[in-house]
Amino acid sequence: MHLLIRLSLISAAFLFSCQIRGQSLYSKAFGKETDEPVLFLHGGPGSSSVYFEATTAQKLADEGFYVIIYDRRGEGRSRDSLARMNYEEFLDDVNRIYQKYHITGAHLIGFSFGGLVTTLFAEKYPDKVKSIILTSALVSQQASYNTILRSVQRIYRDQNDTASLATLSRISEMDTLSLAYRTEVFAHASKNGFFNLQNPDSEAQRIYATYKTDTLIKSYVKNERAVETLWKNEERKNIDVTPVLHKLARAGIPIYAIYGKQDGLYSSNQITRLRQITGKSRLIYLENCSHTVFIDQQAKFIGALKGWLK
């Protein structure tokens, strides 16, 4: 009898632990539950939805959308030292958000790395996805790595920077599936400002200025070990979801895309190939816009979603 009681207590503790882990995901909803649901999947790994939450979520909700944001397990405000940070866990987290907010289908905004998670979720759970909005989203990781390396090579040649050119030559010999390769490539992208807009317009400048005072952004702490954790726990190191997007389009799931022309992660050829999947009217390629589309051209970003989803 005592053994049965002990087993019951252990089972109850396990269920409680699972519930706690489910509730540990930071999330927030904006707008009316009766409006069209839109779920934002942030970039990373190691990032957060904090920038979208602080600058854009409420404005999008004001246009008649039920906007939901969250931070993946182990990232941003969803702290979890046991998080594996692999794709299986990423997709589980999306399902947790669906359950928490009692939604059966949603439009998914996949930002940057979140584009990969969005596409894989749609492949596994197509009935739960009303549409995909690829927003500065990774599609082929290697294609973006190649774009970065070609671009910085031109810069270093123009600068006659022989030391940096020698570094690029060394990178070209590295294992493209290694964490070291990924780290080196993105280091050169950051060094050359590939994620940032050099001359933002006045509205973008105003939004970026709020970073200094916004309490959400000021308190945000990035998980610097997230990429390392992903590489440790995920077999798929360097993926291309182009075939998945083709499959989803054939299945009738609307795929939209919005990118910036000054985003150093994507060449015009990559955008052209993506337009062949989305169709011309479902892809917007914005001038004076880099990686953070929803800030660099916020009004056009929100206008595009209204035009596509309403």
ZIUR-V553217 format. One line per field, one symbol per residue. ss: DSSP state (H for helix, E for strand, C for the rest). phi: phi as a letter, one per 40 degrees, with the letter a starting at -180 (. if undefined). A space follows every 10 residues. Layout:
# ZIUR-V553217
ss = ???
phi = ???
This chain:
# ZIUR-V553217
ss = CHHHHHHHHH HHHHHHHHHH HHHCCCEEEE CCCCCEEEEE ECCCCCCCCH HHHHHCHHHH HCCCEEEEEE CCCCCCCCCC CCCCCCHHHH HHHHHHHHHH CCCCCEEEEE ECCHHHHHHH HHHHCHHHEE EEEEECCCCE HHHHHHHHHH HHHHHHHHCC CHHHHHHHHH HCCCCCCCHH HHHHHHHHHH HCCCCCCCCC CHHHHHHHHH HHCCHHHHHC CCCCCHHHHH HHHCCCCCCE CHHHHHHHHH CCCEEEEEEE CCCCCCCHHH HHHHHHHHCH HHEEEECCCC CCHHHHCHHH HHHHHHHHHC
phi = .ccccccccc cccccccccc ccccccaabb gccccccbbc bcchcgcacd ccccbbdccc cccgbccbba bcdgbfccca ccccfbcdcd cdcccccdcc cfbbaacbcb cfdccccdcc ccccbcccbc abbcbfccbb ccccdccccc cccccccccf cccccccccc cccccccccc cdcccccccc dbgccbccbc ccccdccccc dcbccccccc bcccbccdcd ccbbcccabb cdcccdcccc cgccbbaabb cccccbcccc ccccccccgd cbbbbccfab ccdcbdbccc cccccccccc
